[in-house]
Amino acid sequence: MVTPFTHSPNRAFVPSRNLTPTKFAAATKNTGKMDRFIPNRSASNLDMASFGAESENFSTASPAKEYRKQLAASLGTEPSARVLAFRQKAPAPPAGHVAGSASLYSANGAPRAARKAPRAIPQHPERILDAPELLDDYYLNLLDWGSSNTLAVALGQSVYLWSASSGTCEELLRADEGEYVSSVAWAADGRHVAVGLSGSVVQAARPLRALRGHAARVGALSWNGHTLSTGSRDTTVRCHDVRARESTTAVLRGHAQEVCGLRWSPNGAQLASGGNDNALAARAAAPAPAHRLTAHRAAVKALAWCPFQANLLASGGGTADASIKFWNTHTGALVNSIDTGSQVCSLAWNRHEREIASSHGFSQNQISVYKYPTMAKVAELTGHTSRVLHLAASPDGTTLCSAAADETLRFWRCFGGEAEAGEGAGARAPAKAFGAASKAMLRSVNVR
C-alpha cells in the first residue's frame, strides 16, 4: 500500500487536501519529474450540488428569474407570453405608461428653418458706358472704384472720374505727348488717386506731386495707408511714403520681368506682387520676398486678398495657365487650383458672400462667379465682345464694374441681393444711383 506522500511510477500522486503549496513542492522535489495533479473530490457531495442548481430557491438562479420578471413588466406582457407575434395592430401600452424616448423625439419635432434659396444673380448689366481709347494691354491696371463712389478710368492719355452718385464725368489729367496712362489706384480715403504713366513717373491727384525712381512704365499700384507701392516694367517694386520729401522707403526685387499685379492685404501686413515671369511673391513688410510661388505657367496679373480669411490670396494666370490658384501666404502652401479654360485677367471677392468673381479673355470674354471653397460656378455673365481686362467693386460691395477691350464699361449687380439688406441705408445709397437707369432698358453713356 502506498502512503499519501510517496510516489509510485504506476500511480498518480494524490495529495491530501491539507497539503499546502510549500509542502507540495517539498514532497515533489526529489521525484525527478512532475506528475499530473488529480484532485480528490471524495469530500464533495455532487448530488446535493446538482439538486441546488435546479432548485428555484438556489441563490444563483434568483437574478435570472428577477430579470425575466422585469423584462416582462417593461414589455407589458406575461412572463410566458411571446415577444414577437403576428397581430393586426400593435398592442396598446398599459395605462399610465410613458415612453422613455418621448421627450427625445418631441425635442426634434420643432419646425426646421427653411433652406436659403439660391441667390438670384441678374444676367444683364444695369448700365453700360462707352470707354473709347481704353488700351487693350493685359499688363496694365486702368480701372479703380474709390470709397467716395467715384470711378477712375484711364483712356489713352487721360484719366477720367465718373461719379456713380450723380452720373457726372470730368477729366482729371492728361499725360504729356507721347505718353499714356498705365495704371490708376484710389487711396482708402477716397480723396487721393495715384496715376502711373508709361514714362516711369507716378503722379498723385491733379497732381499734388510726382514720385520718381522707376526706369520704365508703372503698370501696377497699391495703397497701404500713406504708403504707395508701385510696380514697373523695370522688374522692381518701390514703396513711397507720400508724406515724406524723399518718398522712397524701400525697393523690392524678386521678379525677372515686368511687375503687372500688386496688392496689399486688407490688414496691411503683406504685399503680393505678380510678374510676367510667371512668379508670385508674397512679402511681409521686408525687402526680401517671404515666399516666391512659381506654380503658374503664365503671367500673374490678377490678385485678390480674401476679405474673410487672413493669409488667403487668390491669383490668376494668363493664357498659357488659365487657372485660379489659392495660397496660404503664411506657409506658402497651394490651397486649391481650378482650370478656368481661358485667360484670367482680374479677380474680385464678394464681401457679402463666400464668393469670388473672375474676368476672362479668349474665347468667351465672360465674368464668372464661383462659390468658395467648393468653386462651384454660381453665374456666368456674358456681353463683352473682347477680353474683360479689369474688375472693380463698388464701395458697398454690391456691384462690379468691368472694363473690356471692346471699349465699354459694364455694371453688374452680381454681388447684391439679400446681402445688401443688412448693410444699412448708407450703403444702399450708391446702389440706388444705378437705379436711375431703367433695368429693362440698358443705357449707353459716353464717358468722354
C-alpha positions as CSV (number, residue, x, y, z in Angstrom):
1,M,0.0,0.0,0.0
2,V,1.2,3.4,-1.0
3,T,1.2,6.2,1.6
4,P,-0.3,9.6,0.6
5,F,3.1,11.2,0.4
6,T,5.0,8.7,-1.5
7,H,5.5,8.4,-5.3
8,S,4.8,5.3,-7.3
9,P,5.6,5.2,-11.0
10,N,2.4,3.3,-11.6
11,R,0.0,5.6,-9.7
12,A,-0.9,9.2,-9.9
13,F,0.2,11.3,-7.0
14,V,-2.8,12.2,-4.9
15,P,-2.0,14.7,-2.2
16,S,-4.1,15.3,0.9
17,R,-6.4,18.4,0.8
18,N,-4.5,19.7,3.8
19,L,-1.3,19.7,1.8
20,T,-0.1,23.3,1.4
21,P,1.7,24.5,-1.7
22,T,5.0,24.6,0.3
23,K,4.6,21.0,1.5
24,F,3.5,20.0,-2.1
25,A,6.7,21.5,-3.6
26,A,8.8,19.8,-0.9
27,A,7.1,16.5,-1.5
28,T,7.7,16.5,-5.2
29,K,11.2,18.0,-5.1
30,N,13.0,14.6,-5.3
31,T,10.6,12.8,-7.6
32,G,12.7,13.6,-10.7
33,K,9.7,14.8,-12.7
34,M,6.2,16.4,-12.2
35,D,3.2,14.1,-12.4
36,R,-0.4,15.1,-13.3
37,F,-2.3,16.6,-10.4
38,I,-5.6,14.8,-9.8
39,P,-7.7,16.5,-7.1
40,N,-9.5,14.3,-4.7
41,R,-13.3,15.0,-4.8
42,S,-14.2,12.3,-2.3
43,A,-15.4,15.0,0.1
44,S,-17.7,16.7,-2.4
45,N,-21.5,15.9,-2.5
46,L,-22.2,16.1,-6.2
47,D,-25.8,15.1,-5.9
48,M,-26.6,17.9,-3.5
49,A,-24.9,20.4,-5.7
50,S,-26.9,19.3,-8.8
51,F,-30.1,19.5,-6.8
52,G,-29.3,23.0,-5.6
53,A,-28.6,24.2,-9.1
54,E,-32.0,23.1,-10.3
55,S,-33.9,24.5,-7.3
56,E,-35.8,27.7,-7.8
57,N,-34.6,28.8,-4.3
58,F,-30.9,28.4,-5.2
59,S,-29.2,31.8,-5.0
60,T,-27.5,31.7,-8.4
61,A,-30.9,31.4,-10.2
62,S,-32.6,34.3,-8.4
63,P,-31.0,37.1,-10.6
64,A,-32.1,35.4,-13.9
65,K,-35.6,35.0,-12.6
66,E,-35.8,38.6,-11.4
67,Y,-34.5,39.8,-14.8
68,R,-37.3,37.8,-16.6
69,K,-39.9,39.4,-14.4
70,Q,-38.6,42.9,-15.0
71,L,-38.4,42.4,-18.8
72,A,-41.9,41.1,-19.0
73,A,-43.2,44.1,-16.9
74,S,-41.4,46.6,-19.2
75,L,-42.9,44.9,-22.3
76,G,-46.4,44.8,-20.9
77,T,-46.6,41.0,-21.4
78,E,-47.0,38.0,-19.2
79,P,-43.8,36.1,-18.4
80,S,-44.9,33.2,-20.6
81,A,-46.1,35.4,-23.5
82,R,-44.3,35.6,-26.8
83,V,-42.4,38.8,-27.5
84,L,-42.8,38.5,-31.3
85,A,-46.2,37.5,-32.5
86,F,-48.3,38.3,-35.6
87,R,-51.2,40.6,-34.9
88,Q,-53.4,43.0,-36.8
89,K,-52.1,46.1,-35.0
90,A,-49.6,46.9,-32.3
91,P,-50.7,46.1,-28.7
92,A,-51.8,49.2,-26.7
93,P,-49.5,50.2,-23.9
94,P,-50.7,49.7,-20.4
95,A,-52.5,52.6,-18.6
96,G,-50.1,55.2,-17.3
97,H,-47.2,54.0,-19.5
98,V,-44.9,56.8,-20.6
99,A,-42.3,56.1,-23.3
100,G,-38.8,56.8,-22.2
101,S,-37.8,58.4,-25.5
102,A,-40.9,60.6,-25.9
103,S,-39.1,63.7,-24.8
104,L,-36.2,63.0,-27.2
105,Y,-38.4,62.8,-30.3
106,S,-40.6,65.7,-29.3
107,A,-37.5,67.9,-28.9
108,N,-36.5,67.1,-32.5
109,G,-40.0,67.8,-33.7
110,A,-39.6,71.6,-33.8
111,P,-40.0,73.1,-37.2
112,R,-36.7,73.5,-39.1
113,A,-35.6,76.8,-40.6
114,A,-36.3,77.0,-44.3
115,R,-33.3,76.4,-46.5
116,K,-32.0,79.6,-48.0
117,A,-33.0,79.8,-51.6
118,P,-30.2,80.3,-54.2
119,R,-29.3,83.9,-54.7
120,A,-30.6,85.3,-57.9
121,I,-27.9,87.0,-60.0
122,P,-29.0,89.3,-62.9
123,Q,-27.6,88.1,-66.1
124,H,-27.6,91.5,-67.7
125,P,-25.7,94.7,-66.8
126,E,-27.6,97.6,-65.2
127,R,-25.6,100.2,-67.1
128,I,-23.2,100.4,-70.0
129,L,-20.7,103.2,-70.5
130,D,-18.6,103.9,-73.6
131,A,-14.9,104.0,-72.9
132,P,-13.1,105.0,-76.1
133,E,-9.3,104.5,-76.3
134,L,-9.2,102.0,-73.4
135,L,-5.9,100.3,-74.1
136,D,-6.1,96.6,-74.9
137,D,-3.0,95.7,-72.8
138,Y,-3.1,92.8,-70.3
139,Y,-0.3,94.1,-68.2
140,L,-1.9,97.4,-67.3
141,N,-4.4,98.3,-64.5
142,L,-6.7,101.1,-65.8
143,L,-9.8,100.9,-63.5
144,D,-10.5,101.5,-59.8
145,W,-13.5,102.4,-57.7
146,G,-12.9,104.7,-54.8
147,S,-14.6,104.9,-51.4
148,S,-16.2,108.2,-52.4
149,N,-18.2,106.3,-55.0
150,T,-16.2,107.7,-57.9
151,L,-14.8,105.6,-60.7
152,A,-11.4,106.3,-62.1
153,V,-10.7,105.0,-65.6
154,A,-7.7,105.6,-67.8
155,L,-8.4,106.2,-71.5
156,G,-5.3,106.7,-73.6
157,Q,-3.5,109.8,-72.3
158,S,-6.3,110.9,-69.9
159,V,-7.8,109.9,-66.6
160,Y,-11.5,110.4,-66.1
161,L,-13.5,110.5,-62.9
162,W,-17.1,109.3,-63.1
163,S,-19.4,109.8,-60.1
164,A,-21.7,106.9,-59.6
165,S,-24.0,109.0,-57.4
166,S,-24.6,111.9,-59.7
167,G,-23.5,110.5,-63.1
168,T,-21.2,113.4,-63.8
169,C,-17.8,112.9,-65.5
170,E,-14.7,115.0,-65.5
171,E,-11.2,114.8,-66.9
172,L,-8.6,114.6,-64.0
173,L,-5.4,114.9,-66.0
174,R,-3.8,114.3,-69.4
175,A,-0.3,112.8,-69.9
176,D,2.4,114.5,-71.9
177,E,2.6,114.0,-75.7
178,G,4.0,110.5,-76.5
179,E,3.0,109.1,-73.1
180,Y,-0.1,107.2,-71.9
181,V,-1.6,106.3,-68.6
182,S,-0.6,102.8,-67.5
183,S,-2.3,102.4,-64.0
184,V,-4.7,104.1,-61.6
185,A,-5.4,103.4,-57.9
186,W,-7.6,105.2,-55.2
187,A,-6.3,105.7,-51.7
188,A,-8.5,104.4,-48.9
189,D,-9.7,107.8,-48.0
190,G,-11.3,108.3,-51.5
191,R,-9.7,111.7,-51.8
192,H,-6.4,110.8,-53.5
193,V,-5.8,108.9,-56.6
194,A,-2.4,107.7,-57.9
195,V,-1.7,107.6,-61.6
196,G,1.1,105.6,-63.2
197,L,2.5,106.7,-66.6
198,S,4.3,105.0,-69.4
199,G,7.2,107.4,-68.8
200,S,8.0,105.8,-65.4
201,V,6.6,108.7,-63.3
202,V,3.8,108.3,-60.7
203,Q,1.5,111.3,-60.1
204,A,-0.9,111.8,-57.3
205,A,-4.2,113.8,-57.8
206,R,-4.1,116.9,-60.0
207,P,-1.1,116.4,-59.5
208,L,0.0,117.0,-55.9
209,R,3.4,115.6,-56.5
210,A,5.4,113.3,-58.8
211,L,7.1,110.2,-57.5
212,R,10.2,109.1,-59.4
213,G,12.6,106.3,-59.3
214,H,11.5,103.7,-61.9
215,A,13.2,103.3,-65.2
216,A,10.2,102.1,-67.2
217,R,6.4,102.3,-67.3
218,V,4.5,101.8,-64.0
219,G,1.7,99.3,-64.6
220,A,0.7,98.4,-61.1
221,L,-0.2,100.5,-58.0
222,S,-1.4,99.7,-54.5
223,W,-2.0,101.8,-51.4
224,N,-1.4,100.9,-47.7
225,G,-2.3,103.9,-45.6
226,H,0.2,106.6,-46.5
227,T,2.4,104.1,-48.4
228,L,2.0,103.8,-52.1
229,S,3.7,100.8,-53.7
230,T,4.4,100.9,-57.4
231,G,5.3,98.0,-59.8
232,S,7.2,98.6,-63.0
233,R,8.5,97.1,-66.2
234,D,12.0,97.6,-64.7
235,T,11.1,94.5,-62.6
236,T,11.2,96.3,-59.2
237,V,8.6,97.3,-56.7
238,R,9.1,100.7,-54.9
239,C,7.4,101.8,-51.7
240,H,6.8,105.5,-51.3
241,D,5.7,107.4,-48.2
242,V,3.8,110.2,-49.9
243,R,4.2,112.5,-46.8
244,A,8.0,112.5,-46.9
245,R,10.1,114.6,-49.1
246,E,12.3,111.7,-50.0
247,S,9.4,109.4,-50.7
248,T,11.2,106.1,-51.5
249,T,11.3,103.9,-48.4
250,A,12.1,100.5,-49.9
251,V,13.0,98.9,-53.3
252,L,11.8,95.3,-53.6
253,R,13.3,92.9,-56.0
254,G,12.4,89.4,-56.9
255,H,10.9,89.4,-60.4
256,A,12.8,88.8,-63.6
257,Q,10.3,90.6,-65.8
258,E,7.6,93.3,-65.6
259,V,5.6,93.6,-62.4
260,C,1.9,93.6,-63.6
261,G,0.0,92.8,-60.4
262,L,0.3,94.4,-57.0
263,R,-2.0,94.2,-53.9
264,W,-1.6,95.0,-50.2
265,S,-3.6,92.7,-47.8
266,P,-6.6,94.3,-46.1
267,N,-4.7,94.4,-42.7
268,G,-1.6,96.0,-44.4
269,A,0.7,93.2,-43.2
270,Q,1.6,91.6,-46.6
271,L,2.2,92.8,-50.1
272,A,1.7,90.4,-53.1
273,S,3.2,91.0,-56.5
274,G,2.8,89.2,-59.7
275,G,5.0,89.4,-62.8
276,N,5.4,88.4,-66.4
277,D,8.0,85.9,-65.2
278,N,5.1,83.6,-64.1
279,A,6.1,84.2,-60.5
280,L,4.1,85.4,-57.5
281,A,5.8,87.0,-54.5
282,A,4.2,87.4,-51.1
283,R,6.1,89.7,-48.8
284,A,5.8,90.7,-45.2
285,A,6.9,94.3,-44.7
286,A,10.5,93.5,-45.5
287,P,12.8,93.9,-48.6
288,A,13.1,90.2,-49.3
289,P,10.1,88.1,-50.5
290,A,8.8,85.8,-47.8
291,H,7.6,83.3,-50.4
292,R,8.3,83.1,-54.1
293,L,5.5,81.0,-55.7
294,T,6.0,79.6,-59.1
295,A,3.1,77.2,-59.8
296,H,1.6,79.4,-62.6
297,R,2.7,78.8,-66.2
298,A,1.9,82.3,-67.5
299,A,2.0,85.9,-66.3
300,V,0.3,86.6,-63.0
301,K,-1.7,89.8,-63.1
302,A,-4.9,89.0,-61.3
303,L,-4.5,89.2,-57.5
304,A,-7.1,89.4,-54.7
305,W,-6.8,89.1,-50.9
306,C,-9.7,87.2,-49.2
307,P,-11.8,89.6,-47.0
308,F,-12.9,87.0,-44.5
309,Q,-9.8,84.8,-44.1
310,A,-6.4,86.2,-43.3
311,N,-3.4,85.0,-45.3
312,L,-5.6,83.7,-48.2
313,L,-4.6,85.1,-51.6
314,A,-6.2,84.3,-54.9
315,S,-4.2,84.6,-58.1
316,G,-5.0,84.2,-61.8
317,G,-2.7,83.2,-64.7
318,G,-2.5,84.3,-68.3
319,T,-3.5,82.4,-71.4
320,A,-0.9,79.6,-71.1
321,D,-2.0,79.0,-67.5
322,A,-5.7,79.8,-67.3
323,S,-6.1,78.9,-63.7
324,I,-7.2,80.4,-60.4
325,K,-5.0,79.4,-57.5
326,F,-5.5,80.0,-53.8
327,W,-2.5,80.3,-51.5
328,N,-1.8,80.3,-47.8
329,T,0.7,83.1,-47.7
330,H,1.7,82.3,-44.1
331,T,3.1,78.9,-45.1
332,G,3.4,79.4,-48.9
333,A,1.2,76.3,-49.5
334,L,-1.1,76.0,-52.5
335,V,-4.6,75.5,-51.1
336,N,-6.5,74.9,-54.3
337,S,-6.4,75.4,-58.0
338,I,-9.0,75.3,-60.7
339,D,-8.7,75.4,-64.5
340,T,-11.0,78.1,-66.0
341,G,-10.2,77.3,-69.6
342,S,-9.3,80.9,-70.5
343,Q,-7.1,83.8,-69.6
344,V,-7.7,85.2,-66.1
345,C,-7.5,89.0,-66.3
346,S,-8.9,90.1,-62.9
347,L,-10.3,88.8,-59.6
348,A,-12.7,90.3,-57.0
349,W,-14.0,88.8,-53.8
350,N,-17.6,89.2,-52.7
351,R,-17.6,90.9,-49.3
352,H,-21.2,89.7,-48.5
353,E,-21.0,86.0,-49.6
354,R,-18.2,83.5,-49.7
355,E,-17.8,84.0,-53.5
356,I,-15.1,85.2,-55.9
357,A,-15.6,86.7,-59.4
358,S,-13.1,86.4,-62.2
359,S,-12.9,88.1,-65.6
360,H,-11.6,86.3,-68.6
361,G,-10.2,86.7,-72.1
362,F,-10.5,84.5,-75.1
363,S,-12.7,82.9,-76.1
364,Q,-15.9,83.7,-74.2
365,N,-14.8,87.1,-72.6
366,Q,-17.0,86.3,-69.6
367,I,-17.2,87.1,-65.9
368,S,-17.6,84.0,-63.8
369,V,-18.8,83.9,-60.2
370,Y,-17.7,81.0,-58.0
371,K,-18.7,79.7,-54.6
372,Y,-15.8,79.4,-52.3
373,P,-14.3,77.0,-51.3
374,T,-16.2,74.4,-53.4
375,M,-15.5,76.6,-56.6
376,A,-18.9,75.7,-57.9
377,K,-19.9,78.1,-60.6
378,V,-22.8,80.4,-59.4
379,A,-23.2,82.5,-62.5
380,E,-21.6,83.4,-65.8
381,L,-22.1,86.9,-67.1
382,T,-21.6,87.5,-70.8
383,G,-22.0,90.5,-73.1
384,H,-18.5,91.9,-73.6
385,T,-17.2,91.2,-77.1
386,S,-13.5,91.4,-76.2
387,R,-11.5,90.2,-73.2
388,V,-12.5,91.7,-69.8
389,L,-9.3,93.3,-68.6
390,H,-10.4,94.9,-65.3
391,L,-12.8,94.5,-62.5
392,A,-13.6,97.0,-59.7
393,A,-16.2,96.6,-56.9
394,S,-18.4,99.5,-55.6
395,P,-17.8,100.8,-52.1
396,D,-20.8,99.0,-50.7
397,G,-19.6,95.7,-52.4
398,T,-22.8,95.0,-54.3
399,T,-21.8,96.0,-57.8
400,L,-19.0,95.1,-60.1
401,C,-17.7,97.3,-62.9
402,S,-15.9,95.6,-65.8
403,A,-13.8,97.2,-68.4
404,A,-13.0,95.4,-71.6
405,A,-11.1,95.8,-74.8
406,D,-14.4,96.4,-76.6
407,E,-14.1,99.9,-75.1
408,T,-17.1,99.6,-72.8
409,L,-17.7,99.7,-69.0
410,R,-20.5,97.4,-67.7
411,F,-22.0,97.5,-64.2
412,W,-23.2,94.1,-62.9
413,R,-25.2,93.7,-59.7
414,C,-23.8,90.3,-59.1
415,F,-22.8,90.8,-55.5
416,G,-26.0,92.5,-54.4
417,G,-29.4,91.0,-53.5
418,E,-30.3,89.7,-50.0
419,A,-26.8,90.6,-48.6
420,E,-27.5,94.2,-49.2
421,A,-30.4,94.3,-46.8
422,G,-28.1,94.2,-43.8
423,E,-25.8,97.0,-45.0
424,G,-27.9,99.9,-44.0
425,A,-29.4,102.8,-46.0
426,G,-26.0,104.5,-46.3
427,A,-24.5,101.5,-48.1
428,R,-27.5,101.2,-50.4
429,A,-27.3,104.9,-51.5
430,P,-24.7,104.2,-54.1
431,A,-26.6,101.3,-55.5
432,K,-29.7,103.5,-55.8
433,A,-27.8,105.8,-58.1
434,F,-27.6,103.0,-60.6
435,G,-31.3,102.5,-60.3
436,A,-31.8,105.8,-62.2
437,A,-31.2,103.8,-65.3
438,S,-34.0,101.5,-66.2
439,K,-33.3,97.9,-65.5
440,A,-35.4,96.9,-68.5
441,M,-33.5,99.1,-71.0
442,L,-29.7,99.4,-70.9
443,R,-28.5,102.9,-71.3
444,S,-25.2,103.7,-73.1
445,V,-23.4,106.8,-71.9
446,N,-20.1,108.1,-73.4
447,V,-17.6,108.6,-70.6
448,R,-16.0,111.4,-72.5
